[in-house]
Amino acid sequence: MSDLTKNLKSLSFESGLSEGESGLLHLRAHSAALTFCGCAHAVFLCQLLHSVRDAVQNYCANKSTLLPGELRVGIVGMGHLGKQLLLCILDKTKITASNIKVSTRRPECAGVECFFDNGRLGQWADVLFLCCLPSQLPRVCADLSPRLCTHTLVYSFSSAVPVSRLVQLLGHNFVLKSQHDVAACDNPDVWMTYTHLNTGLREPSLIKWSCPLSRSHSPSLGLKWVLSVLLQAYLQMSKYNVLCLILFLNSYFHFFLQRAFPWISVIDAQTKETPLYSFLVNSKSTQECISSVYSALLEPSPHSN
């Protein structure tokens, strides 16, 4: 649908702004960039974990191993970010509406099951996105803490609350937090091109710029976030006893070096410079492979319009 007010300056957003307010217009573009990239990165995470489960199912098809079910996604909060995220997951991933649930104070018709029970959602979901305000986090975390499953990944969009504080509030170690470097966004106006986020997610150039490893145009997330996502994908596979490499390495290191293979937690991956982080920093080819996987997973899905 075309914008009928595009060339009518008197009806534009900027027309009623004072000189002082006009100086803050760049914040609107930064907000659009953060929303776009935040949703794109969440879609990438869901697509990656969904692909991992497909791989596990194919591996376990002829083996006496516990098969994983479908990836279940929960969203806490249905404000602007929550609604955009829901639409993106429905449109850009293979996750069906029956495997997505939302906890919100105002349950509404959103194409998925909505209710107001944070604890129930935390008990059900494999991946739980927190799309609430920082002021609401203590209450939400108190609801979630006693009912979160051990392997549920909690993903927070709130940049105001550090990951260590989230771990403390939740009493839970599988926490992933988006921490964008807005200063890296050298051309924020590019994100204002599309009024509908789903339309923008079909544009190859925006997908490329939204890559977490991108160093231009987009609010960068960096290698630590990518490392945390890859680690979470590994944990999803090892949960079903598919990967025994870590056990082999532990026994090998213990026999020859009298020490275990260094274990990296999801929290350490985000807050410390681990050996794997150092490897990724120095391996441009690995970074290029990760960027290629990101672009491939965000390509239009077969059922998208």
Secondary structure, 3 states (H helix, E strand, C coil): CCCCCCCCHHHCHHHHCCHHHHCCHHHHHHHHHHHHHHHHHHHHHHHHHHHHHHHHHHHHCCCCCCCCCCCCEEEECCCHHHHHHHHHHHHHCCCCHHHEEEECCCCCCCCCEEECCHHHHHHHCCEEEECCCHHHHHHHHHHHCCCCCCCCEEEECCCCCCHHHHHHHHCCCCEEECCCEHHHCCCHHHHHCCCCHHHHCCCHHHHHHCCCCCCCCCCECCHHHHHHHHHHHHHHHHCCCCCCHHHHHHHHHHHHHCCCCCCCCHHHHHHCCCHHHHHHHHCHHHHHHHHHHHHHHCCCCCCCC
